[in-house]
Amino acid sequence: MLHVFLTIDTEAWPFASNWRESGLAQEIAQDIYGVTPEGEFGLRFQLDLLNKYRLKAVFFVETLFPYVVGLDSLDGIVKIIQDYGHEIQLHIHTEWLEKMIPSILPAKTGQNIRDFTFGEQALLIERGIQNLRACGIKNPCAFRAGNLGANFDTLRALHQNGILFDTSYSISYLDSSCGIQTPEMLLQPKKIHGVYEFPISFFRDYPNHYRHTQLGACSFQELERVLIGAWKRGWYSFVLLSHSHELVKRRSQFGNPASADWIVIKRFERLCHFLDCNRDKFVTTTFSEIVPEEIPDVAPSHALFSSFRHTAMRMVEQLVRRTF
């Protein structure tokens, strides 16, 4: 049985001129709840769809923004996810440090958590955990770095804070933000510095190029093919990345209203239906359900791959998304 982790980064970032005075209200409405003139296609819509198909998901909720606008917004997000019965884990975007008055790390800023020392990373993770606990999440056990910008010090800092799982490794970002540079490509979970690294799954879409499995970046046919491929190889885990805003074209920061991204919405619906219809092969699961001793030591193998036809279909879809 392949363990499928549907992971959804839940975050917002300022774009309105009065974001501080409004407590990030417009940004949360758009980026978290997916409010558009056509309806909501963010957090509640995704939770409804997951529950319709009896699937589990893990919401990595950004936890530094409350230091700027207060805990109430985070508390509201947490309660909605809890009411739907899904898991909440830790997500940190260190860009919020430059917005803090005063900052929890005075005179220190950085795009990624890897930009900070081990001690500073440990403090940032500790403060993120504190905010989750203040909203009722007592024992977070998994982490994803904002921008996937972690390094080995991040894993050490997570271990110091009692976080057992990380899922920041992405082969697509190793040349940019991700600093978890291992001797071999990570295809399956591996214990590193006391933390189990669950790589975001990926596949070869054309020669010498890898694409991570992000809902907005892959066609349904590509996802279907590589899920089946991972199951046939007897892999333990498959990690898919998405965002609270992934089903919305976020145009309001450019003077136009946000709108539903119907191609990605359909893709998500088809993925949920596919997983529901193939419960003999796949089980959606959460990090709190993992028994570390039961994680198998899967021998390295070749990366999964897509077909030219499926990749071409995705390129056409992406072109249509950008055009309309």
WOFENFEN-V612786 format. One record per residue. N is the residue number from 0. PSI is psi as a letter, one per 20 degrees, with the letter a starting at -180 (none if undefined). Layout:
BEGIN
n=N psi=PSI
n=N psi=PSI
END
This chain:
BEGIN
n=0 psi=p
n=1 psi=p
n=2 psi=o
n=3 psi=p
n=4 psi=o
n=5 psi=o
n=6 psi=p
n=7 psi=o
n=8 psi=p
n=9 psi=o
n=10 psi=r
n=11 psi=q
n=12 psi=q
n=13 psi=p
n=14 psi=h
n=15 psi=q
n=16 psi=h
n=17 psi=k
n=18 psi=h
n=19 psi=g
n=20 psi=h
n=21 psi=i
n=22 psi=k
n=23 psi=k
n=24 psi=g
n=25 psi=h
n=26 psi=g
n=27 psi=g
n=28 psi=g
n=29 psi=g
n=30 psi=h
n=31 psi=g
n=32 psi=i
n=33 psi=k
n=34 psi=p
n=35 psi=r
n=36 psi=i
n=37 psi=i
n=38 psi=a
n=39 psi=p
n=40 psi=k
n=41 psi=c
n=42 psi=g
n=43 psi=g
n=44 psi=g
n=45 psi=g
n=46 psi=g
n=47 psi=g
n=48 psi=g
n=49 psi=g
n=50 psi=h
n=51 psi=h
n=52 psi=j
n=53 psi=l
n=54 psi=q
n=55 psi=q
n=56 psi=r
n=57 psi=p
n=58 psi=o
n=59 psi=o
n=60 psi=p
n=61 psi=p
n=62 psi=j
n=63 psi=h
n=64 psi=h
n=65 psi=h
n=66 psi=i
n=67 psi=g
n=68 psi=j
n=69 psi=r
n=70 psi=i
n=71 psi=g
n=72 psi=g
n=73 psi=g
n=74 psi=g
n=75 psi=g
n=76 psi=g
n=77 psi=g
n=78 psi=h
n=79 psi=g
n=80 psi=g
n=81 psi=g
n=82 psi=h
n=83 psi=i
n=84 psi=k
n=85 psi=r
n=86 psi=q
n=87 psi=p
n=88 psi=r
n=89 psi=p
n=90 psi=p
n=91 psi=p
n=92 psi=o
n=93 psi=i
n=94 psi=h
n=95 psi=i
n=96 psi=h
n=97 psi=i
n=98 psi=i
n=99 psi=p
n=100 psi=o
n=101 psi=r
n=102 psi=q
n=103 psi=i
n=104 psi=n
n=105 psi=p
n=106 psi=j
n=107 psi=p
n=108 psi=r
n=109 psi=q
n=110 psi=h
n=111 psi=q
n=112 psi=h
n=113 psi=i
n=114 psi=i
n=115 psi=r
n=116 psi=r
n=117 psi=g
n=118 psi=g
n=119 psi=h
n=120 psi=g
n=121 psi=h
n=122 psi=g
n=123 psi=g
n=124 psi=g
n=125 psi=g
n=126 psi=h
n=127 psi=g
n=128 psi=g
n=129 psi=g
n=130 psi=h
n=131 psi=g
n=132 psi=h
n=133 psi=h
n=134 psi=j
n=135 psi=j
n=136 psi=o
n=137 psi=h
n=138 psi=m
n=139 psi=q
n=140 psi=i
n=141 psi=q
n=142 psi=q
n=143 psi=p
n=144 psi=q
n=145 psi=p
n=146 psi=j
n=147 psi=k
n=148 psi=l
n=149 psi=r
n=150 psi=a
n=151 psi=h
n=152 psi=h
n=153 psi=g
n=154 psi=g
n=155 psi=g
n=156 psi=h
n=157 psi=g
n=158 psi=g
n=159 psi=h
n=160 psi=j
n=161 psi=j
n=162 psi=p
n=163 psi=h
n=164 psi=q
n=165 psi=q
n=166 psi=l
n=167 psi=i
n=168 psi=p
n=169 psi=p
n=170 psi=h
n=171 psi=i
n=172 psi=j
n=173 psi=h
n=174 psi=j
n=175 psi=e
n=176 psi=h
n=177 psi=p
n=178 psi=j
n=179 psi=m
n=180 psi=o
n=181 psi=q
n=182 psi=h
n=183 psi=q
n=184 psi=p
n=185 psi=p
n=186 psi=h
n=187 psi=r
n=188 psi=q
n=189 psi=p
n=190 psi=p
n=191 psi=p
n=192 psi=l
n=193 psi=j
n=194 psi=p
n=195 psi=o
n=196 psi=o
n=197 psi=o
n=198 psi=q
n=199 psi=p
n=200 psi=q
n=201 psi=r
n=202 psi=r
n=203 psi=o
n=204 psi=h
n=205 psi=r
n=206 psi=p
n=207 psi=k
n=208 psi=p
n=209 psi=q
n=210 psi=p
n=211 psi=q
n=212 psi=n
n=213 psi=p
n=214 psi=g
n=215 psi=i
n=216 psi=i
n=217 psi=q
n=218 psi=q
n=219 psi=h
n=220 psi=h
n=221 psi=g
n=222 psi=g
n=223 psi=g
n=224 psi=g
n=225 psi=h
n=226 psi=g
n=227 psi=g
n=228 psi=g
n=229 psi=h
n=230 psi=g
n=231 psi=h
n=232 psi=i
n=233 psi=k
n=234 psi=q
n=235 psi=g
n=236 psi=q
n=237 psi=o
n=238 psi=p
n=239 psi=p
n=240 psi=p
n=241 psi=a
n=242 psi=q
n=243 psi=h
n=244 psi=j
n=245 psi=h
n=246 psi=j
n=247 psi=p
n=248 psi=o
n=249 psi=n
n=250 psi=i
n=251 psi=h
n=252 psi=i
n=253 psi=j
n=254 psi=i
n=255 psi=q
n=256 psi=q
n=257 psi=q
n=258 psi=q
n=259 psi=p
n=260 psi=n
n=261 psi=h
n=262 psi=g
n=263 psi=h
n=264 psi=g
n=265 psi=h
n=266 psi=g
n=267 psi=g
n=268 psi=g
n=269 psi=h
n=270 psi=g
n=271 psi=g
n=272 psi=g
n=273 psi=g
n=274 psi=h
n=275 psi=h
n=276 psi=i
n=277 psi=l
n=278 psi=i
n=279 psi=i
n=280 psi=h
n=281 psi=q
n=282 psi=p
n=283 psi=p
n=284 psi=r
n=285 psi=r
n=286 psi=h
n=287 psi=i
n=288 psi=i
n=289 psi=p
n=290 psi=o
n=291 psi=h
n=292 psi=i
n=293 psi=i
n=294 psi=o
n=295 psi=q
n=296 psi=n
n=297 psi=p
n=298 psi=q
n=299 psi=q
n=300 psi=a
n=301 psi=q
n=302 psi=q
n=303 psi=r
n=304 psi=q
n=305 psi=r
n=306 psi=q
n=307 psi=h
n=308 psi=g
n=309 psi=h
n=310 psi=g
n=311 psi=h
n=312 psi=g
n=313 psi=g
n=314 psi=h
n=315 psi=g
n=316 psi=g
n=317 psi=h
n=318 psi=g
n=319 psi=g
n=320 psi=h
n=321 psi=h
n=322 psi=h
n=323 psi=none
END
